[in-house]
Amino acid sequence: MMLDQQKLITSLEEQIDVLMKSKNPEDLKVATSLVRLKHDIKEGKYNVEVW
């Protein structure tokens, strides 16, 4: 599970970086939500498994 979780976190970080560079204010809101989601996953709030 840790490998799946790490892959998801890495993917989220890449998406966050792209969205943060955007000039669209809606993208910034999405990026902020993804940062919160990434934090919750790291804290163990969600159990990440590949189906």
ModelCIF file with pLDDT and N, C-alpha, C, O atoms, coordinates in Angstrom:
data_MODEL
#
_entry.id   MODEL 
#
_entity.id                         1 
_entity.type                       polymer 
_entity.pdbx_number_of_molecules   1 
#
_entity_poly.entity_id                      1 
_entity_poly.type                           'polypeptide(L)' 
_entity_poly.nstd_linkage                   no 
_entity_poly.nstd_monomer                   no 
_entity_poly.pdbx_seq_one_letter_code       MMLDQQKLITSLEEQIDVLMKSKNPEDLKVATSLVRLKHDIKEGKYNVEVW 
_entity_poly.pdbx_seq_one_letter_code_can   MMLDQQKLITSLEEQIDVLMKSKNPEDLKVATSLVRLKHDIKEGKYNVEVW 
_entity_poly.pdbx_strand_id                 A 
#
loop_
_entity_poly_seq.entity_id 
_entity_poly_seq.num 
_entity_poly_seq.mon_id 
_entity_poly_seq.hetero 
1 1  MET n 
1 2  MET n 
1 3  LEU n 
1 4  ASP n 
1 5  GLN n 
1 6  GLN n 
1 7  LYS n 
1 8  LEU n 
1 9  ILE n 
1 10 THR n 
1 11 SER n 
1 12 LEU n 
1 13 GLU n 
1 14 GLU n 
1 15 GLN n 
1 16 ILE n 
1 17 ASP n 
1 18 VAL n 
1 19 LEU n 
1 20 MET n 
1 21 LYS n 
1 22 SER n 
1 23 LYS n 
1 24 ASN n 
1 25 PRO n 
1 26 GLU n 
1 27 ASP n 
1 28 LEU n 
1 29 LYS n 
1 30 VAL n 
1 31 ALA n 
1 32 THR n 
1 33 SER n 
1 34 LEU n 
1 35 VAL n 
1 36 ARG n 
1 37 LEU n 
1 38 LYS n 
1 39 HIS n 
1 40 ASP n 
1 41 ILE n 
1 42 LYS n 
1 43 GLU n 
1 44 GLY n 
1 45 LYS n 
1 46 TYR n 
1 47 ASN n 
1 48 VAL n 
1 49 GLU n 
1 50 VAL n 
1 51 TRP n 
#
_struct_asym.id          A 
_struct_asym.entity_id   1 
#
loop_
_ma_qa_metric.id 
_ma_qa_metric.mode 
_ma_qa_metric.name 
_ma_qa_metric.software_group_id 
_ma_qa_metric.type 
1 global pLDDT . pLDDT 
2 local  pLDDT . pLDDT 
#
_ma_qa_metric_global.metric_id      1 
_ma_qa_metric_global.metric_value   88.45 
_ma_qa_metric_global.model_id       1 
_ma_qa_metric_global.ordinal_id     1 
#
loop_
_ma_qa_metric_local.label_asym_id 
_ma_qa_metric_local.label_comp_id 
_ma_qa_metric_local.label_seq_id 
_ma_qa_metric_local.metric_id 
_ma_qa_metric_local.metric_value 
_ma_qa_metric_local.model_id 
_ma_qa_metric_local.ordinal_id 
A MET 1  2 53.00 1 1  
A MET 2  2 67.00 1 2  
A LEU 3  2 73.00 1 3  
A ASP 4  2 81.00 1 4  
A GLN 5  2 84.00 1 5  
A GLN 6  2 86.00 1 6  
A LYS 7  2 87.00 1 7  
A LEU 8  2 88.00 1 8  
A ILE 9  2 91.00 1 9  
A THR 10 2 93.00 1 10 
A SER 11 2 94.00 1 11 
A LEU 12 2 94.00 1 12 
A GLU 13 2 96.00 1 13 
A GLU 14 2 97.00 1 14 
A GLN 15 2 97.00 1 15 
A ILE 16 2 96.00 1 16 
A ASP 17 2 97.00 1 17 
A VAL 18 2 96.00 1 18 
A LEU 19 2 96.00 1 19 
A MET 20 2 95.00 1 20 
A LYS 21 2 95.00 1 21 
A SER 22 2 94.00 1 22 
A LYS 23 2 93.00 1 23 
A ASN 24 2 94.00 1 24 
A PRO 25 2 93.00 1 25 
A GLU 26 2 96.00 1 26 
A ASP 27 2 96.00 1 27 
A LEU 28 2 95.00 1 28 
A LYS 29 2 96.00 1 29 
A VAL 30 2 96.00 1 30 
A ALA 31 2 96.00 1 31 
A THR 32 2 96.00 1 32 
A SER 33 2 96.00 1 33 
A LEU 34 2 96.00 1 34 
A VAL 35 2 96.00 1 35 
A ARG 36 2 95.00 1 36 
A LEU 37 2 93.00 1 37 
A LYS 38 2 94.00 1 38 
A HIS 39 2 94.00 1 39 
A ASP 40 2 92.00 1 40 
A ILE 41 2 89.00 1 41 
A LYS 42 2 88.00 1 42 
A GLU 43 2 89.00 1 43 
A GLY 44 2 85.00 1 44 
A LYS 45 2 87.00 1 45 
A TYR 46 2 81.00 1 46 
A ASN 47 2 76.00 1 47 
A VAL 48 2 72.00 1 48 
A GLU 49 2 69.00 1 49 
A VAL 50 2 60.00 1 50 
A TRP 51 2 58.00 1 51 
#
loop_
_atom_site.group_PDB 
_atom_site.id 
_atom_site.type_symbol 
_atom_site.label_atom_id 
_atom_site.label_alt_id 
_atom_site.label_comp_id 
_atom_site.label_asym_id 
_atom_site.label_entity_id 
_atom_site.label_seq_id 
_atom_site.pdbx_PDB_ins_code 
_atom_site.Cartn_x 
_atom_site.Cartn_y 
_atom_site.Cartn_z 
_atom_site.occupancy 
_atom_site.B_iso_or_equiv 
_atom_site.pdbx_formal_charge 
_atom_site.auth_seq_id 
_atom_site.auth_comp_id 
_atom_site.auth_asym_id 
_atom_site.auth_atom_id 
_atom_site.pdbx_PDB_model_num 
ATOM 1   N N  . MET A 1 1  ? 0.821   -1.197 0.000   1.00 53.00 ? 1  MET A N  1 
ATOM 2   C CA . MET A 1 1  ? 0.000   0.000  0.000   1.00 53.00 ? 1  MET A CA 1 
ATOM 3   C C  . MET A 1 1  ? 0.863   1.257  0.000   1.00 53.00 ? 1  MET A C  1 
ATOM 4   O O  . MET A 1 1  ? 0.491   2.251  -0.624  1.00 53.00 ? 1  MET A O  1 
ATOM 5   N N  . MET A 1 2  ? 1.980   1.240  0.668   1.00 67.00 ? 2  MET A N  1 
ATOM 6   C CA . MET A 1 2  ? 2.804   2.432  0.756   1.00 67.00 ? 2  MET A CA 1 
ATOM 7   C C  . MET A 1 2  ? 3.289   2.890  -0.628  1.00 67.00 ? 2  MET A C  1 
ATOM 8   O O  . MET A 1 2  ? 3.383   4.089  -0.892  1.00 67.00 ? 2  MET A O  1 
ATOM 9   N N  . LEU A 1 3  ? 3.592   1.933  -1.500  1.00 73.00 ? 3  LEU A N  1 
ATOM 10  C CA . LEU A 1 3  ? 4.033   2.286  -2.841  1.00 73.00 ? 3  LEU A CA 1 
ATOM 11  C C  . LEU A 1 3  ? 2.906   2.975  -3.610  1.00 73.00 ? 3  LEU A C  1 
ATOM 12  O O  . LEU A 1 3  ? 3.135   3.977  -4.287  1.00 73.00 ? 3  LEU A O  1 
ATOM 13  N N  . ASP A 1 4  ? 1.690   2.437  -3.504  1.00 81.00 ? 4  ASP A N  1 
ATOM 14  C CA . ASP A 1 4  ? 0.529   3.054  -4.155  1.00 81.00 ? 4  ASP A CA 1 
ATOM 15  C C  . ASP A 1 4  ? 0.297   4.463  -3.618  1.00 81.00 ? 4  ASP A C  1 
ATOM 16  O O  . ASP A 1 4  ? 0.020   5.392  -4.376  1.00 81.00 ? 4  ASP A O  1 
ATOM 17  N N  . GLN A 1 5  ? 0.413   4.603  -2.312  1.00 84.00 ? 5  GLN A N  1 
ATOM 18  C CA . GLN A 1 5  ? 0.208   5.899  -1.683  1.00 84.00 ? 5  GLN A CA 1 
ATOM 19  C C  . GLN A 1 5  ? 1.282   6.880  -2.148  1.00 84.00 ? 5  GLN A C  1 
ATOM 20  O O  . GLN A 1 5  ? 0.976   8.039  -2.426  1.00 84.00 ? 5  GLN A O  1 
ATOM 21  N N  . GLN A 1 6  ? 2.516   6.438  -2.234  1.00 86.00 ? 6  GLN A N  1 
ATOM 22  C CA . GLN A 1 6  ? 3.593   7.319  -2.669  1.00 86.00 ? 6  GLN A CA 1 
ATOM 23  C C  . GLN A 1 6  ? 3.400   7.750  -4.120  1.00 86.00 ? 6  GLN A C  1 
ATOM 24  O O  . GLN A 1 6  ? 3.660   8.902  -4.466  1.00 86.00 ? 6  GLN A O  1 
ATOM 25  N N  . LYS A 1 7  ? 2.946   6.831  -4.969  1.00 87.00 ? 7  LYS A N  1 
ATOM 26  C CA . LYS A 1 7  ? 2.685   7.175  -6.370  1.00 87.00 ? 7  LYS A CA 1 
ATOM 27  C C  . LYS A 1 7  ? 1.576   8.220  -6.467  1.00 87.00 ? 7  LYS A C  1 
ATOM 28  O O  . LYS A 1 7  ? 1.670   9.159  -7.258  1.00 87.00 ? 7  LYS A O  1 
ATOM 29  N N  . LEU A 1 8  ? 0.534   8.057  -5.669  1.00 88.00 ? 8  LEU A N  1 
ATOM 30  C CA . LEU A 1 8  ? -0.570  9.016  -5.673  1.00 88.00 ? 8  LEU A CA 1 
ATOM 31  C C  . LEU A 1 8  ? -0.093  10.385 -5.195  1.00 88.00 ? 8  LEU A C  1 
ATOM 32  O O  . LEU A 1 8  ? -0.440  11.405 -5.791  1.00 88.00 ? 8  LEU A O  1 
ATOM 33  N N  . ILE A 1 9  ? 0.685   10.415 -4.142  1.00 91.00 ? 9  ILE A N  1 
ATOM 34  C CA . ILE A 1 9  ? 1.194   11.681 -3.614  1.00 91.00 ? 9  ILE A CA 1 
ATOM 35  C C  . ILE A 1 9  ? 2.085   12.367 -4.647  1.00 91.00 ? 9  ILE A C  1 
ATOM 36  O O  . ILE A 1 9  ? 2.000   13.581 -4.830  1.00 91.00 ? 9  ILE A O  1 
ATOM 37  N N  . THR A 1 10 ? 2.929   11.605 -5.315  1.00 93.00 ? 10 THR A N  1 
ATOM 38  C CA . THR A 1 10 ? 3.800   12.167 -6.346  1.00 93.00 ? 10 THR A CA 1 
ATOM 39  C C  . THR A 1 10 ? 2.973   12.754 -7.480  1.00 93.00 ? 10 THR A C  1 
ATOM 40  O O  . THR A 1 10 ? 3.263   13.845 -7.971  1.00 93.00 ? 10 THR A O  1 
ATOM 41  N N  . SER A 1 11 ? 1.952   12.031 -7.888  1.00 94.00 ? 11 SER A N  1 
ATOM 42  C CA . SER A 1 11 ? 1.074   12.516 -8.957  1.00 94.00 ? 11 SER A CA 1 
ATOM 43  C C  . SER A 1 11 ? 0.349   13.794 -8.531  1.00 94.00 ? 11 SER A C  1 
ATOM 44  O O  . SER A 1 11 ? 0.236   14.739 -9.311  1.00 94.00 ? 11 SER A O  1 
ATOM 45  N N  . LEU A 1 12 ? -0.134  13.816 -7.305  1.00 94.00 ? 12 LEU A N  1 
ATOM 46  C CA . LEU A 1 12 ? -0.811  15.015 -6.801  1.00 94.00 ? 12 LEU A CA 1 
ATOM 47  C C  . LEU A 1 12 ? 0.143   16.199 -6.775  1.00 94.00 ? 12 LEU A C  1 
ATOM 48  O O  . LEU A 1 12 ? -0.238  17.312 -7.139  1.00 94.00 ? 12 LEU A O  1 
ATOM 49  N N  . GLU A 1 13 ? 1.378   15.970 -6.349  1.00 96.00 ? 13 GLU A N  1 
ATOM 50  C CA . GLU A 1 13 ? 2.356   17.058 -6.304  1.00 96.00 ? 13 GLU A CA 1 
ATOM 51  C C  . GLU A 1 13 ? 2.620   17.626 -7.695  1.00 96.00 ? 13 GLU A C  1 
ATOM 52  O O  . GLU A 1 13 ? 2.756   18.839 -7.854  1.00 96.00 ? 13 GLU A O  1 
ATOM 53  N N  . GLU A 1 14 ? 2.694   16.762 -8.694  1.00 97.00 ? 14 GLU A N  1 
ATOM 54  C CA . GLU A 1 14 ? 2.905   17.225 -10.064 1.00 97.00 ? 14 GLU A CA 1 
ATOM 55  C C  . GLU A 1 14 ? 1.730   18.074 -10.529 1.00 97.00 ? 14 GLU A C  1 
ATOM 56  O O  . GLU A 1 14 ? 1.921   19.127 -11.137 1.00 97.00 ? 14 GLU A O  1 
ATOM 57  N N  . GLN A 1 15 ? 0.516   17.616 -10.242 1.00 97.00 ? 15 GLN A N  1 
ATOM 58  C CA . GLN A 1 15 ? -0.677  18.372 -10.641 1.00 97.00 ? 15 GLN A CA 1 
ATOM 59  C C  . GLN A 1 15 ? -0.755  19.700 -9.905  1.00 97.00 ? 15 GLN A C  1 
ATOM 60  O O  . GLN A 1 15 ? -1.137  20.715 -10.487 1.00 97.00 ? 15 GLN A O  1 
ATOM 61  N N  . ILE A 1 16 ? -0.396  19.695 -8.634  1.00 96.00 ? 16 ILE A N  1 
ATOM 62  C CA . ILE A 1 16 ? -0.415  20.929 -7.842  1.00 96.00 ? 16 ILE A CA 1 
ATOM 63  C C  . ILE A 1 16 ? 0.551   21.950 -8.444  1.00 96.00 ? 16 ILE A C  1 
ATOM 64  O O  . ILE A 1 16 ? 0.219   23.129 -8.567  1.00 96.00 ? 16 ILE A O  1 
ATOM 65  N N  . ASP A 1 17 ? 1.743   21.494 -8.817  1.00 97.00 ? 17 ASP A N  1 
ATOM 66  C CA . ASP A 1 17 ? 2.735   22.395 -9.410  1.00 97.00 ? 17 ASP A CA 1 
ATOM 67  C C  . ASP A 1 17 ? 2.205   23.040 -10.684 1.00 97.00 ? 17 ASP A C  1 
ATOM 68  O O  . ASP A 1 17 ? 2.365   24.243 -10.890 1.00 97.00 ? 17 ASP A O  1 
ATOM 69  N N  . VAL A 1 18 ? 1.577   22.242 -11.534 1.00 96.00 ? 18 VAL A N  1 
ATOM 70  C CA . VAL A 1 18 ? 1.030   22.762 -12.797 1.00 96.00 ? 18 VAL A CA 1 
ATOM 71  C C  . VAL A 1 18 ? -0.076  23.780 -12.519 1.00 96.00 ? 18 VAL A C  1 
ATOM 72  O O  . VAL A 1 18 ? -0.109  24.852 -13.124 1.00 96.00 ? 18 VAL A O  1 
ATOM 73  N N  . LEU A 1 19 ? -0.972  23.441 -11.607 1.00 96.00 ? 19 LEU A N  1 
ATOM 74  C CA . LEU A 1 19 ? -2.101  24.327 -11.317 1.00 96.00 ? 19 LEU A CA 1 
ATOM 75  C C  . LEU A 1 19 ? -1.651  25.621 -10.642 1.00 96.00 ? 19 LEU A C  1 
ATOM 76  O O  . LEU A 1 19 ? -2.231  26.679 -10.887 1.00 96.00 ? 19 LEU A O  1 
ATOM 77  N N  . MET A 1 20 ? -0.630  25.547 -9.800  1.00 95.00 ? 20 MET A N  1 
ATOM 78  C CA . MET A 1 20 ? -0.145  26.753 -9.104  1.00 95.00 ? 20 MET A CA 1 
ATOM 79  C C  . MET A 1 20 ? 0.465   27.757 -10.085 1.00 95.00 ? 20 MET A C  1 
ATOM 80  O O  . MET A 1 20 ? 0.453   28.960 -9.823  1.00 95.00 ? 20 MET A O  1 
ATOM 81  N N  . LYS A 1 21 ? 0.996   27.277 -11.206 1.00 95.00 ? 21 LYS A N  1 
ATOM 82  C CA . LYS A 1 21 ? 1.617   28.158 -12.196 1.00 95.00 ? 21 LYS A CA 1 
ATOM 83  C C  . LYS A 1 21 ? 0.586   28.811 -13.112 1.00 95.00 ? 21 LYS A C  1 
ATOM 84  O O  . LYS A 1 21 ? 0.905   29.745 -13.848 1.00 95.00 ? 21 LYS A O  1 
ATOM 85  N N  . SER A 1 22 ? -0.644  28.319 -13.064 1.00 94.00 ? 22 SER A N  1 
ATOM 86  C CA . SER A 1 22 ? -1.697  28.852 -13.921 1.00 94.00 ? 22 SER A CA 1 
ATOM 87  C C  . SER A 1 22 ? -2.132  30.233 -13.440 1.00 94.00 ? 22 SER A C  1 
ATOM 88  O O  . SER A 1 22 ? -2.048  30.546 -12.252 1.00 94.00 ? 22 SER A O  1 
ATOM 89  N N  . LYS A 1 23 ? -2.593  31.042 -14.369 1.00 93.00 ? 23 LYS A N  1 
ATOM 90  C CA . LYS A 1 23 ? -3.098  32.376 -14.020 1.00 93.00 ? 23 LYS A CA 1 
ATOM 91  C C  . LYS A 1 23 ? -4.604  32.370 -13.747 1.00 93.00 ? 23 LYS A C  1 
ATOM 92  O O  . LYS A 1 23 ? -5.182  33.384 -13.356 1.00 93.00 ? 23 LYS A O  1 
ATOM 93  N N  . ASN A 1 24 ? -5.218  31.221 -13.960 1.00 94.00 ? 24 ASN A N  1 
ATOM 94  C CA . ASN A 1 24 ? -6.657  31.095 -13.738 1.00 94.00 ? 24 ASN A CA 1 
ATOM 95  C C  . ASN A 1 24 ? -6.928  30.933 -12.237 1.00 94.00 ? 24 ASN A C  1 
ATOM 96  O O  . ASN A 1 24 ? -6.397  30.011 -11.618 1.00 94.00 ? 24 ASN A O  1 
ATOM 97  N N  . PRO A 1 25 ? -7.748  31.816 -11.640 1.00 93.00 ? 25 PRO A N  1 
ATOM 98  C CA . PRO A 1 25 ? -8.020  31.726 -10.201 1.00 93.00 ? 25 PRO A CA 1 
ATOM 99  C C  . PRO A 1 25 ? -8.724  30.414 -9.803  1.00 93.00 ? 25 PRO A C  1 
ATOM 100 O O  . PRO A 1 25 ? -8.579  29.945 -8.674  1.00 93.00 ? 25 PRO A O  1 
ATOM 101 N N  . GLU A 1 26 ? -9.469  29.844 -10.720 1.00 96.00 ? 26 GLU A N  1 
ATOM 102 C CA . GLU A 1 26 ? -10.133 28.567 -10.423 1.00 96.00 ? 26 GLU A CA 1 
ATOM 103 C C  . GLU A 1 26 ? -9.103  27.445 -10.255 1.00 96.00 ? 26 GLU A C  1 
ATOM 104 O O  . GLU A 1 26 ? -9.289  26.542 -9.440  1.00 96.00 ? 26 GLU A O  1 
ATOM 105 N N  . ASP A 1 27 ? -8.031  27.507 -11.020 1.00 96.00 ? 27 ASP A N  1 
ATOM 106 C CA . ASP A 1 27 ? -6.974  26.507 -10.897 1.00 96.00 ? 27 ASP A CA 1 
ATOM 107 C C  . ASP A 1 27 ? -6.312  26.588 -9.529  1.00 96.00 ? 27 ASP A C  1 
ATOM 108 O O  . ASP A 1 27 ? -5.932  25.564 -8.962  1.00 96.00 ? 27 ASP A O  1 
ATOM 109 N N  . LEU A 1 28 ? -6.172  27.789 -8.998  1.00 95.00 ? 28 LEU A N  1 
ATOM 110 C CA . LEU A 1 28 ? -5.579  27.958 -7.672  1.00 95.00 ? 28 LEU A CA 1 
ATOM 111 C C  . LEU A 1 28 ? -6.467  27.318 -6.607  1.00 95.00 ? 28 LEU A C  1 
ATOM 112 O O  . LEU A 1 28 ? -5.965  26.724 -5.652  1.00 95.00 ? 28 LEU A O  1 
ATOM 113 N N  . LYS A 1 29 ? -7.777  27.436 -6.768  1.00 96.00 ? 29 LYS A N  1 
ATOM 114 C CA . LYS A 1 29 ? -8.706  26.812 -5.817  1.00 96.00 ? 29 LYS A CA 1 
ATOM 115 C C  . LYS A 1 29 ? -8.578  25.290 -5.859  1.00 96.00 ? 29 LYS A C  1 
ATOM 116 O O  . LYS A 1 29 ? -8.587  24.629 -4.821  1.00 96.00 ? 29 LYS A O  1 
ATOM 117 N N  . VAL A 1 30 ? -8.459  24.744 -7.063  1.00 96.00 ? 30 VAL A N  1 
ATOM 118 C CA . VAL A 1 30 ? -8.303  23.295 -7.215  1.00 96.00 ? 30 VAL A CA 1 
ATOM 119 C C  . VAL A 1 30 ? -6.972  22.857 -6.608  1.00 96.00 ? 30 VAL A C  1 
ATOM 120 O O  . VAL A 1 30 ? -6.908  21.835 -5.925  1.00 96.00 ? 30 VAL A O  1 
ATOM 121 N N  . ALA A 1 31 ? -5.919  23.619 -6.851  1.00 96.00 ? 31 ALA A N  1 
ATOM 122 C CA . ALA A 1 31 ? -4.606  23.293 -6.301  1.00 96.00 ? 31 ALA A CA 1 
ATOM 123 C C  . ALA A 1 31 ? -4.649  23.278 -4.773  1.00 96.00 ? 31 ALA A C  1 
ATOM 124 O O  . ALA A 1 31 ? -4.063  22.400 -4.140  1.00 96.00 ? 31 ALA A O  1 
ATOM 125 N N  . THR A 1 32 ? -5.335  24.241 -4.191  1.00 96.00 ? 32 THR A N  1 
ATOM 126 C CA . THR A 1 32 ? -5.462  24.299 -2.731  1.00 96.00 ? 32 THR A CA 1 
ATOM 127 C C  . THR A 1 32 ? -6.183  23.064 -2.206  1.00 96.00 ? 32 THR A C  1 
ATOM 128 O O  . THR A 1 32 ? -5.793  22.508 -1.179  1.00 96.00 ? 32 THR A O  1 
ATOM 129 N N  . SER A 1 33 ? -7.224  22.633 -2.896  1.00 96.00 ? 33 SER A N  1 
ATOM 130 C CA . SER A 1 33 ? -7.945  21.424 -2.505  1.00 96.00 ? 33 SER A CA 1 
ATOM 131 C C  . SER A 1 33 ? -7.054  20.190 -2.606  1.00 96.00 ? 33 SER A C  1 
ATOM 132 O O  . SER A 1 33 ? -7.102  19.312 -1.745  1.00 96.00 ? 33 SER A O  1 
ATOM 133 N N  . LEU A 1 34 ? -6.243  20.127 -3.657  1.00 96.00 ? 34 LEU A N  1 
ATOM 134 C CA . LEU A 1 34 ? -5.334  18.994 -3.825  1.00 96.00 ? 34 LEU A CA 1 
ATOM 135 C C  . LEU A 1 34 ? -4.266  18.970 -2.738  1.00 96.00 ? 34 LEU A C  1 
ATOM 136 O O  . LEU A 1 34 ? -3.860  17.898 -2.290  1.00 96.00 ? 34 LEU A O  1 
ATOM 137 N N  . VAL A 1 35 ? -3.807  20.148 -2.312  1.00 96.00 ? 35 VAL A N  1 
ATOM 138 C CA . VAL A 1 35 ? -2.838  20.214 -1.212  1.00 96.00 ? 35 VAL A CA 1 
ATOM 139 C C  . VAL A 1 35 ? -3.461  19.644 0.057   1.00 96.00 ? 35 VAL A C  1 
ATOM 140 O O  . VAL A 1 35 ? -2.815  18.892 0.787   1.00 96.00 ? 35 VAL A O  1 
ATOM 141 N N  . ARG A 1 36 ? -4.702  19.997 0.316   1.00 95.00 ? 36 ARG A N  1 
ATOM 142 C CA . ARG A 1 36 ? -5.398  19.468 1.505   1.00 95.00 ? 36 ARG A CA 1 
ATOM 143 C C  . ARG A 1 36 ? -5.575  17.956 1.403   1.00 95.00 ? 36 ARG A C  1 
ATOM 144 O O  . ARG A 1 36 ? -5.381  17.234 2.381   1.00 95.00 ? 36 ARG A O  1 
ATOM 145 N N  . LEU A 1 37 ? -5.944  17.483 0.213   1.00 93.00 ? 37 LEU A N  1 
ATOM 146 C CA . LEU A 1 37 ? -6.109  16.046 0.003   1.00 93.00 ? 37 LEU A CA 1 
ATOM 147 C C  . LEU A 1 37 ? -4.789  15.317 0.207   1.00 93.00 ? 37 LEU A C  1 
ATOM 148 O O  . LEU A 1 37 ? -4.751  14.272 0.858   1.00 93.00 ? 37 LEU A O  1 
ATOM 149 N N  . LYS A 1 38 ? -3.719  15.855 -0.340  1.00 94.00 ? 38 LYS A N  1 
ATOM 150 C CA . LYS A 1 38 ? -2.395  15.246 -0.180  1.00 94.00 ? 38 LYS A CA 1 
ATOM 151 C C  . LYS A 1 38 ? -2.026  15.162 1.294   1.00 94.00 ? 38 LYS A C  1 
ATOM 152 O O  . LYS A 1 38 ? -1.508  14.142 1.749   1.00 94.00 ? 38 LYS A O  1 
ATOM 153 N N  . HIS A 1 39 ? -2.287  16.215 2.034   1.00 94.00 ? 39 HIS A N  1 
ATOM 154 C CA . HIS A 1 39 ? -1.990  16.225 3.468   1.00 94.00 ? 39 HIS A CA 1 
ATOM 155 C C  . HIS A 1 39 ? -2.801  15.160 4.199   1.00 94.00 ? 39 HIS A C  1 
ATOM 156 O O  . HIS A 1 39 ? -2.269  14.448 5.050   1.00 94.00 ? 39 HIS A O  1 
ATOM 157 N N  . ASP A 1 40 ? -4.082  15.051 3.871   1.00 92.00 ? 40 ASP A N  1 
ATOM 158 C CA . ASP A 1 40 ? -4.935  14.050 4.516   1.00 92.00 ? 40 ASP A CA 1 
ATOM 159 C C  . ASP A 1 40 ? -4.462  12.632 4.207   1.00 92.00 ? 40 ASP A C  1 
ATOM 160 O O  . ASP A 1 40 ? -4.508  11.760 5.074   1.00 92.00 ? 40 ASP A O  1 
ATOM 161 N N  . ILE A 1 41 ? -4.013  12.400 2.988   1.00 89.00 ? 41 ILE A N  1 
ATOM 162 C CA . ILE A 1 41 ? -3.507  11.071 2.617   1.00 89.00 ? 41 ILE A CA 1 
ATOM 163 C C  . ILE A 1 41 ? -2.240  10.759 3.399   1.00 89.00 ? 41 ILE A C  1 
ATOM 164 O O  . ILE A 1 41 ? -2.074  9.648  3.903   1.00 89.00 ? 41 ILE A O  1 
ATOM 165 N N  . LYS A 1 42 ? -1.347  11.736 3.501   1.00 88.00 ? 42 LYS A N  1 
ATOM 166 C CA . LYS A 1 42 ? -0.108  11.532 4.255   1.00 88.00 ? 42 LYS A CA 1 
ATOM 167 C C  . LYS A 1 42 ? -0.384  11.264 5.727   1.00 88.00 ? 42 LYS A C  1 
ATOM 168 O O  . LYS A 1 42 ? 0.337   10.495 6.363   1.00 88.00 ? 42 LYS A O  1 
ATOM 169 N N  . GLU A 1 43 ? -1.412  11.885 6.269   1.00 89.00 ? 43 GLU A N  1 
ATOM 170 C CA . GLU A 1 43 ? -1.755  11.715 7.680   1.00 89.00 ? 43 GLU A CA 1 
ATOM 171 C C  . GLU A 1 43 ? -2.508  10.414 7.940   1.00 89.00 ? 43 GLU A C  1 
ATOM 172 O O  . GLU A 1 43 ? -2.773  10.072 9.092   1.00 89.00 ? 43 GLU A O  1 
ATOM 173 N N  . GLY A 1 44 ? -2.853  9.689  6.886   1.00 85.00 ? 44 GLY A N  1 
ATOM 174 C CA . GLY A 1 44 ? -3.531  8.410  7.054   1.00 85.00 ? 44 GLY A CA 1 
ATOM 175 C C  . GLY A 1 44 ? -5.044  8.506  7.155   1.00 85.00 ? 44 GLY A C  1 
ATOM 176 O O  . GLY A 1 44 ? -5.696  7.556  7.589   1.00 85.00 ? 44 GLY A O  1 
ATOM 177 N N  . LYS A 1 45 ? -5.606  9.634  6.764   1.00 87.00 ? 45 LYS A N  1 
ATOM 178 C CA . LYS A 1 45 ? -7.053  9.802  6.832   1.00 87.00 ? 45 LYS A CA 1 
ATOM 179 C C  . LYS A 1 45 ? -7.759  8.888  5.831   1.00 87.00 ? 45 LYS A C  1 
ATOM 180 O O  . LYS A 1 45 ? -8.881  8.439  6.067   1.00 87.00 ? 45 LYS A O  1 
ATOM 181 N N  . TYR A 1 46 ? -7.082  8.620  4.707   1.00 81.00 ? 46 TYR A N  1 
ATOM 182 C CA . TYR A 1 46 ? -7.655  7.771  3.660   1.00 81.00 ? 46 TYR A CA 1 
ATOM 183 C C  . TYR A 1 46 ? -6.763  6.558  3.459   1.00 81.00 ? 46 TYR A C  1 
ATOM 184 O O  . TYR A 1 46 ? -5.538  6.669  3.502   1.00 81.00 ? 46 TYR A O  1 
ATOM 185 N N  . ASN A 1 47 ? -7.374  5.398  3.239   1.00 76.00 ? 47 ASN A N  1 
ATOM 186 C CA . ASN A 1 47 ? -6.646  4.182  2.951   1.00 76.00 ? 47 ASN A CA 1 
ATOM 187 C C  . ASN A 1 47 ? -6.540  4.061  1.431   1.00 76.00 ? 47 ASN A C  1 
ATOM 188 O O  . ASN A 1 47 ? -7.556  3.926  0.749   1.00 76.00 ? 47 ASN A O  1 
ATOM 189 N N  . VAL A 1 48 ? -5.332  4.107  0.901   1.00 72.00 ? 48 VAL A N  1 
ATOM 190 C CA . VAL A 1 48 ? -5.124  4.134  -0.545  1.00 72.00 ? 48 VAL A CA 1 
ATOM 191 C C  . VAL A 1 48 ? -4.755  2.738  -1.009  1.00 72.00 ? 48 VAL A C  1 
ATOM 192 O O  . VAL A 1 48 ? -3.757  2.171  -0.564  1.00 72.00 ? 48 VAL A O  1 
ATOM 193 N N  . GLU A 1 49 ? -5.566  2.182  -1.910  1.00 69.00 ? 49 GLU A N  1 
ATOM 194 C CA . GLU A 1 49 ? -5.303  0.869  -2.485  1.00 69.00 ? 49 GLU A CA 1 
ATOM 195 C C  . GLU A 1 49 ? -5.638  0.891  -3.964  1.00 69.00 ? 49 GLU A C  1 
ATOM 196 O O  . GLU A 1 49 ? -6.551  1.597  -4.392  1.00 69.00 ? 49 GLU A O  1 
ATOM 197 N N  . VAL A 1 50 ? -4.898  0.118  -4.742  1.00 60.00 ? 50 VAL A N  1 
ATOM 198 C CA . VAL A 1 50 ? -5.176  0.003  -6.168  1.00 60.00 ? 50 VAL A CA 1 
ATOM 199 C C  . VAL A 1 50 ? -6.182  -1.119 -6.374  1.00 60.00 ? 50 VAL A C  1 
ATOM 200 O O  . VAL A 1 50 ? -6.069  -2.189 -5.776  1.00 60.00 ? 50 VAL A O  1 
ATOM 201 N N  . TRP A 1 51 ? -7.152  -0.867 -7.214  1.00 58.00 ? 51 TRP A N  1 
ATOM 202 C CA . TRP A 1 51 ? -8.162  -1.896 -7.478  1.00 58.00 ? 51 TRP A CA 1 
ATOM 203 C C  . TRP A 1 51 ? -7.754  -2.720 -8.648  1.00 58.00 ? 51 TRP A C  1 
ATOM 204 O O  . TRP A 1 51 ? -8.472  -3.643 -9.033  1.00 58.00 ? 51 TRP A O  1 
#
